[in-house]
Amino acid sequence: CTSDETYYVAALCDGTEGTRRVVNFTLNTTPALQINVQGGAQEFYCEGESVVLQSSDGSSGQWTNSSGIDLGSGSFVTVTTSDTYTLTGTSTCGTGTDNIDIVFKAPTLPSVSAVTECGQATVTKGTPQDNDEKWFWQFNDQSQDTDSINRANPLIINSGPLYIRSRVSGFGGAECWGPPIA
């Protein structure tokens, strides 16, 4: 981290070099830290998941959140809440830091209204508050279908179970499904 170097400086005039002078200097560098997300960074993560943050070069440091709460020391930390996380490393040359914002999202519970007439039910879904969120009709409680029938509003059904599920999606493949609601 510390480098003592000796250089020579001379004036050059019409191709003739003047007297060389010695110049000494010391270069001090601070630790260069970078935080990576294990498995790759995403726009957001699903609430209930955990995310492992790690030093890009495996070096150890001190982890804190935006409130300054100590999360421990080492080359990685596991987080489960939205926050700004900081890794601070110290060497004899100084202190280096890096920050990363991690966002967790949870799908909301969809709102639905239904009117039954002559054996047919007309069900209407509400509108999610988050632009990244969409609500889909599902014909079984494990489905994650997003085709046109699943987006219809209102939907007319004659029989069978019907569920509605919320999905939050974003860039980088981030996607979270809420529980099915009958």
Backbone bond lengths (Angstrom), bond angles and torsions (degrees), N, CA, C in turn:
res aa  C-N    CA-C-N  psi(-1)  N-CA   C-N-CA  omega(-1)  CA-C   N-CA-C  phi
1 C - - - 1.443 - - 1.517 111.47 -
2 T 1.330 117.55 -26.34 1.459 120.03 176.72 1.515 107.92 -108.28
3 S 1.305 115.61 135.44 1.457 120.36 -179.47 1.517 108.90 -132.54
4 D 1.335 116.66 118.08 1.459 121.04 174.42 1.519 107.09 -95.74
5 E 1.305 117.10 123.87 1.453 122.20 -176.59 1.519 109.73 -127.55
6 T 1.323 114.87 147.98 1.462 121.52 175.31 1.520 107.49 -119.52
7 Y 1.315 115.93 128.60 1.460 122.28 177.80 1.523 108.40 -126.43
8 Y 1.322 114.36 156.33 1.453 120.75 176.97 1.524 107.63 -115.12
9 V 1.326 114.63 137.69 1.453 121.56 -179.59 1.528 107.99 -122.02
10 A 1.335 114.79 134.40 1.466 119.06 177.16 1.518 108.53 -144.39
11 A 1.305 116.52 147.57 1.458 121.74 176.29 1.522 108.33 -81.85
12 L 1.303 116.06 145.30 1.453 121.96 178.11 1.519 107.57 -119.91
13 C 1.329 116.20 120.19 1.458 120.62 -176.83 1.530 108.02 -131.26
14 D 1.326 115.35 117.78 1.465 121.47 179.82 1.525 111.45 51.40
15 G 1.330 117.24 40.17 1.451 121.31 177.02 1.513 114.18 82.57
16 T 1.320 117.59 -1.27 1.466 120.49 179.57 1.516 108.81 -106.07
17 E 1.338 113.77 128.85 1.471 119.70 -179.46 1.511 109.48 -86.18
18 G 1.342 115.47 134.04 1.460 121.03 177.05 1.523 110.77 -82.54
19 T 1.298 115.75 -168.13 1.466 121.96 -178.77 1.517 110.12 -69.28
20 R 1.325 114.47 134.07 1.471 119.77 178.51 1.519 110.38 -79.30
21 R 1.292 114.03 140.63 1.463 121.94 175.42 1.522 107.99 -117.84
22 V 1.316 117.45 145.49 1.462 122.64 179.50 1.518 108.82 -89.30
23 V 1.342 115.81 132.04 1.467 122.16 175.96 1.528 106.98 -123.98
24 N 1.308 116.57 120.97 1.473 121.77 177.30 1.519 109.13 -108.62
25 F 1.333 116.26 141.40 1.457 118.99 173.51 1.521 109.11 -149.99
26 T 1.305 114.20 157.58 1.461 121.57 178.54 1.516 108.25 -117.90
27 L 1.322 116.74 130.15 1.457 123.07 179.84 1.521 108.51 -106.34
28 N 1.319 116.66 121.28 1.471 121.98 175.53 1.520 108.27 -109.62
29 T 1.306 117.29 127.95 1.459 121.23 178.16 1.514 109.82 -115.37
30 T 1.316 115.74 145.62 1.462 120.08 176.44 1.529 109.16 -92.84
31 P 1.322 118.07 159.09 1.456 120.19 179.56 1.533 110.82 -60.23
32 A 1.318 117.14 133.51 1.463 122.21 177.44 1.527 107.33 -96.29
33 L 1.317 116.68 107.95 1.457 121.17 -177.68 1.516 110.52 -109.29
34 Q 1.325 115.27 146.78 1.457 120.81 174.10 1.520 107.85 -144.53
35 I 1.343 115.72 134.84 1.463 121.39 179.60 1.522 108.77 -96.00
36 N 1.316 116.37 132.23 1.460 123.21 173.11 1.515 109.01 -115.74
37 V 1.335 116.17 154.79 1.460 121.69 173.99 1.521 107.36 -99.43
38 Q 1.320 116.22 123.87 1.463 120.14 178.59 1.526 108.91 -60.73
39 G 1.320 117.35 127.35 1.456 121.63 -177.85 1.514 113.52 89.21
40 G 1.323 118.13 -4.97 1.463 121.67 178.01 1.513 113.03 101.92
41 A 1.317 115.74 144.19 1.464 122.02 -178.54 1.529 110.57 -77.43
42 Q 1.326 115.95 145.72 1.459 123.60 175.92 1.518 108.68 -129.35
43 E 1.341 115.53 165.09 1.462 120.81 177.84 1.528 110.33 -62.34
44 F 1.336 116.63 -39.58 1.459 122.01 175.81 1.519 108.55 -155.87
45 Y 1.327 114.77 169.98 1.463 122.50 179.76 1.521 107.76 -125.73
46 C 1.317 116.95 157.65 1.454 121.21 -177.92 1.522 110.43 -78.75
47 E 1.339 115.48 134.98 1.453 120.73 176.32 1.521 108.65 -56.91
48 G 1.328 116.55 136.44 1.455 121.48 -177.07 1.521 112.77 99.64
49 E 1.335 117.02 -15.87 1.460 121.25 175.46 1.524 108.67 -86.71
50 S 1.325 115.68 169.59 1.457 120.47 171.30 1.522 107.94 -123.19
51 V 1.321 115.88 150.54 1.458 122.69 -178.34 1.526 107.73 -125.18
52 V 1.334 115.92 132.85 1.463 120.91 178.73 1.528 108.40 -99.39
53 L 1.338 115.33 120.40 1.466 122.29 175.25 1.519 106.96 -100.06
54 Q 1.334 116.40 138.76 1.459 118.77 -177.70 1.520 111.18 -141.65
55 S 1.320 114.97 152.79 1.456 121.18 174.45 1.523 107.61 -68.71
56 S 1.326 117.30 133.98 1.473 120.58 -174.96 1.530 112.75 -61.94
57 D 1.326 117.48 -30.99 1.466 119.24 -178.99 1.529 112.25 -105.89
58 G 1.337 117.09 9.03 1.462 120.64 178.42 1.512 114.34 79.06
59 S 1.337 117.35 4.74 1.459 119.06 -179.83 1.525 110.51 -72.64
60 S 1.290 115.72 151.82 1.456 122.30 -178.04 1.522 110.49 -87.17
61 G 1.314 115.82 150.29 1.453 120.95 177.89 1.513 110.04 -162.64
62 Q 1.317 116.22 -174.00 1.458 122.80 -179.87 1.522 108.52 -103.30
63 W 1.339 117.35 129.59 1.460 123.15 -179.49 1.519 109.71 -102.34
64 T 1.347 116.45 134.94 1.467 121.38 175.72 1.525 108.23 -139.84
65 N 1.355 115.28 164.76 1.466 119.43 173.39 1.525 108.57 -104.65
66 S 1.329 117.11 -174.91 1.471 120.52 -175.23 1.523 113.14 -65.41
67 S 1.334 117.44 -20.40 1.466 120.99 177.36 1.520 112.02 -86.53
68 G 1.337 116.49 -0.71 1.457 120.47 -178.95 1.519 113.18 82.62
69 I 1.327 117.50 8.48 1.462 120.57 -179.96 1.521 109.32 -70.83
70 D 1.319 115.90 129.78 1.462 123.16 -179.18 1.525 109.59 -71.89
71 L 1.338 115.98 121.87 1.459 121.48 179.88 1.520 111.93 -103.40
72 G 1.329 116.62 3.58 1.459 120.82 178.27 1.515 111.86 111.18
73 S 1.328 114.52 174.26 1.459 120.02 179.09 1.514 109.45 -118.50
74 G 1.313 115.68 157.34 1.452 121.61 179.33 1.513 110.10 142.57
75 S 1.325 116.03 -171.04 1.461 120.43 -177.86 1.527 112.40 -90.62
76 F 1.357 117.56 -8.53 1.464 120.00 178.33 1.524 110.64 -149.55
77 V 1.349 115.03 163.70 1.455 122.31 175.43 1.530 107.20 -147.92
78 T 1.331 117.10 147.37 1.458 122.32 177.44 1.521 108.56 -105.65
79 V 1.358 116.66 129.68 1.466 121.35 -177.00 1.526 110.23 -123.76
80 T 1.340 115.84 153.11 1.465 121.76 -177.91 1.527 113.42 -134.52
81 T 1.332 117.89 4.30 1.460 120.75 -178.98 1.529 110.60 -131.57
82 S 1.322 115.97 153.49 1.467 121.60 177.06 1.521 109.48 -66.26
83 D 1.333 116.52 130.58 1.456 120.40 -179.85 1.522 108.91 -176.95
84 T 1.333 116.24 174.44 1.455 122.65 169.34 1.517 106.41 -101.01
85 Y 1.318 115.92 124.90 1.460 121.57 -177.86 1.523 109.52 -110.20
86 T 1.343 115.34 140.88 1.459 121.92 -176.23 1.518 110.24 -124.10
87 L 1.327 115.77 136.63 1.458 123.26 171.80 1.515 106.41 -112.01
88 T 1.334 116.69 125.82 1.459 122.08 179.32 1.522 108.37 -120.39
89 G 1.325 115.61 127.06 1.466 121.04 177.61 1.510 109.59 -120.50
90 T 1.323 116.24 141.81 1.458 121.39 -178.30 1.522 109.41 -125.84
91 S 1.311 115.66 136.72 1.458 121.53 173.56 1.525 107.56 -133.94
92 T 1.317 116.27 -177.88 1.468 119.33 178.99 1.521 111.52 -64.59
93 C 1.328 116.72 -16.28 1.467 120.85 -178.92 1.519 113.53 -93.85
94 G 1.315 118.66 -6.22 1.454 119.51 -179.98 1.514 112.26 139.13
95 T 1.322 114.25 -163.41 1.459 121.55 -176.46 1.516 109.72 -122.10
96 G 1.345 115.67 135.26 1.451 121.22 176.02 1.521 109.21 -120.99
97 T 1.338 117.07 148.72 1.465 120.63 179.51 1.523 110.43 -138.22
98 D 1.333 115.13 158.64 1.458 122.01 169.78 1.520 106.85 -145.71
99 N 1.331 115.75 148.21 1.471 121.96 -179.92 1.514 109.46 -122.98
100 I 1.339 115.66 153.89 1.457 121.25 174.16 1.527 108.29 -145.94
101 D 1.331 116.21 137.89 1.460 121.62 176.11 1.530 108.35 -94.80
102 I 1.318 116.48 128.24 1.459 122.39 177.05 1.526 107.27 -119.11
103 V 1.341 115.94 130.63 1.467 121.62 -178.73 1.524 109.05 -121.31
104 F 1.329 115.72 129.38 1.465 122.47 173.30 1.522 107.86 -109.64
105 K 1.338 116.82 137.13 1.466 121.58 178.10 1.520 109.05 -125.82
106 A 1.327 114.72 151.28 1.467 121.54 174.77 1.516 108.99 -128.98
107 P 1.332 117.27 133.61 1.462 119.30 175.71 1.531 110.39 -62.74
108 T 1.329 115.94 146.00 1.468 120.24 177.28 1.527 109.71 -85.32
109 L 1.317 116.38 166.50 1.464 120.56 175.12 1.519 108.56 -81.69
110 P 1.332 117.06 121.51 1.468 120.20 -178.05 1.531 112.21 -66.26
111 S 1.328 115.31 153.19 1.464 121.04 174.84 1.527 108.40 -104.79
112 V 1.337 116.00 140.58 1.460 121.73 -175.47 1.524 109.03 -139.45
113 S 1.333 115.33 144.51 1.464 120.11 170.15 1.524 107.54 -126.86
114 A 1.339 116.79 150.23 1.469 120.63 -177.85 1.525 110.18 -137.67
115 V 1.347 114.50 144.07 1.467 121.78 174.55 1.528 106.16 -130.42
116 T 1.350 116.67 125.57 1.465 120.76 179.00 1.510 108.77 -107.36
117 E 1.342 115.22 130.60 1.448 121.68 -178.64 1.527 108.69 -147.32
118 C 1.331 117.91 124.77 1.464 122.63 176.54 1.522 112.54 55.43
119 G 1.328 118.78 39.46 1.459 122.03 176.97 1.514 114.71 81.54
120 Q 1.319 118.06 -0.37 1.460 121.09 177.51 1.525 108.78 -113.89
121 A 1.308 114.44 142.50 1.461 119.50 177.12 1.523 108.96 -109.91
122 T 1.304 115.88 131.89 1.456 120.92 172.41 1.519 106.24 -106.61
123 V 1.331 115.37 115.20 1.463 120.35 -178.56 1.525 108.58 -110.72
124 T 1.319 114.97 139.43 1.463 121.33 -178.65 1.520 108.21 -127.45
125 K 1.320 115.39 131.17 1.465 119.54 178.49 1.520 109.79 -96.82
126 G 1.317 115.19 151.90 1.457 120.97 176.99 1.525 110.72 -76.46
127 T 1.306 116.28 -163.46 1.462 122.23 -178.86 1.523 109.69 -119.91
128 P 1.331 117.15 126.99 1.477 119.16 177.74 1.529 111.18 -63.55
129 Q 1.326 116.35 152.23 1.463 121.52 179.68 1.520 112.91 -82.97
130 D 1.344 117.13 -24.87 1.458 122.70 -176.73 1.530 109.06 -96.16
131 N 1.332 118.15 129.19 1.466 121.61 179.78 1.516 113.52 -62.62
132 D 1.342 117.66 -22.15 1.462 121.73 178.54 1.526 111.86 -83.06
133 E 1.336 117.52 -3.59 1.460 121.28 -173.80 1.524 111.09 -108.15
134 K 1.335 115.59 140.97 1.469 122.93 175.75 1.527 107.58 -134.84
135 W 1.345 116.03 150.64 1.463 121.90 177.91 1.517 108.65 -112.25
136 F 1.336 117.19 134.85 1.453 122.85 -175.83 1.524 111.01 -127.69
137 W 1.345 116.52 136.55 1.457 121.40 171.20 1.525 107.74 -71.83
138 Q 1.321 116.32 142.41 1.461 121.42 178.54 1.527 108.33 -133.41
139 F 1.333 115.79 142.80 1.460 119.69 -177.44 1.520 112.68 -99.39
140 N 1.326 117.22 1.75 1.464 122.14 166.33 1.521 107.69 -148.59
141 D 1.316 116.23 163.08 1.463 119.69 -170.87 1.534 114.23 -78.81
142 Q 1.335 118.03 -1.74 1.464 120.75 178.61 1.529 112.74 -110.51
143 S 1.304 117.11 -3.22 1.456 122.02 -172.60 1.532 112.46 -70.74
144 Q 1.339 113.89 150.96 1.457 121.91 172.15 1.526 109.00 -133.74
145 D 1.346 115.81 39.53 1.460 121.44 -179.00 1.528 110.80 -75.01
146 T 1.331 114.98 143.07 1.468 119.87 -179.57 1.533 111.44 -131.83
147 D 1.340 118.34 20.68 1.469 119.38 -179.60 1.528 110.57 -75.49
148 S 1.347 117.35 -177.05 1.465 121.25 -169.33 1.525 113.77 -61.76
149 I 1.345 119.78 -38.52 1.474 120.31 179.40 1.523 110.45 -63.74
150 N 1.331 116.12 -31.11 1.460 120.48 -179.20 1.526 112.35 -76.64
151 R 1.339 116.22 -13.75 1.471 120.46 179.37 1.522 112.30 -103.55
152 A 1.347 117.63 -7.22 1.465 121.35 -175.99 1.529 111.51 -58.10
153 N 1.337 114.84 146.62 1.453 119.79 177.35 1.532 108.09 -156.70
154 P 1.309 121.08 112.02 1.465 125.49 1.01 1.527 111.31 -79.35
155 L 1.330 115.64 170.72 1.454 123.41 178.95 1.522 107.87 -120.09
156 I 1.340 116.52 133.12 1.469 120.73 178.61 1.521 107.86 -106.84
157 I 1.352 116.49 125.87 1.462 120.48 179.74 1.524 109.37 -125.64
158 N 1.342 115.26 149.21 1.462 121.29 178.18 1.515 112.08 -97.50
159 S 1.323 117.12 -36.76 1.466 120.02 -179.23 1.513 109.48 -163.56
160 G 1.311 113.79 175.12 1.457 120.25 176.19 1.512 112.33 90.16
161 P 1.330 114.41 162.34 1.471 118.32 179.27 1.523 110.78 -72.93
162 L 1.293 115.45 150.23 1.462 121.77 176.66 1.523 107.60 -137.20
163 Y 1.312 115.05 135.25 1.456 121.57 179.60 1.519 107.84 -124.55
164 I 1.301 115.54 161.47 1.461 120.87 171.79 1.518 106.65 -129.16
165 R 1.334 115.60 137.79 1.463 120.79 179.55 1.518 109.11 -131.48
166 S 1.300 114.69 147.93 1.453 122.27 178.45 1.526 108.90 -101.52
167 R 1.339 115.44 140.02 1.467 120.02 176.02 1.520 108.74 -132.10
168 V 1.328 115.63 129.61 1.459 122.50 173.22 1.520 105.92 -106.00
169 S 1.330 116.79 127.72 1.467 119.18 179.63 1.517 109.84 -137.46
170 G 1.324 115.27 155.45 1.451 120.59 -179.36 1.508 111.20 -153.67
171 F 1.331 115.77 -166.46 1.455 121.76 -178.86 1.523 110.53 -71.13
172 G 1.314 116.23 156.86 1.459 120.82 175.24 1.515 113.44 76.29
173 G 1.334 118.01 16.29 1.462 120.72 176.73 1.516 114.56 84.69
174 A 1.309 118.15 3.93 1.467 120.30 179.96 1.535 109.05 -65.16
175 E 1.328 117.17 130.47 1.449 121.67 -179.55 1.523 109.45 -157.54
176 C 1.327 117.05 130.22 1.457 122.54 178.62 1.516 109.17 -131.10
177 W 1.328 117.70 128.83 1.474 122.96 176.62 1.514 109.27 -103.25
178 G 1.327 115.69 137.68 1.456 121.21 174.38 1.519 110.05 -83.79
179 P 1.317 117.70 173.55 1.465 121.19 179.24 1.525 110.48 -70.65
180 P 1.355 117.72 152.42 1.466 120.35 177.12 1.519 110.34 -72.34
181 I 1.332 116.37 140.53 1.459 122.30 177.42 1.510 106.69 -118.11
182 A 1.352 116.85 124.59 1.459 121.56 -178.67 1.510 110.27 -79.88
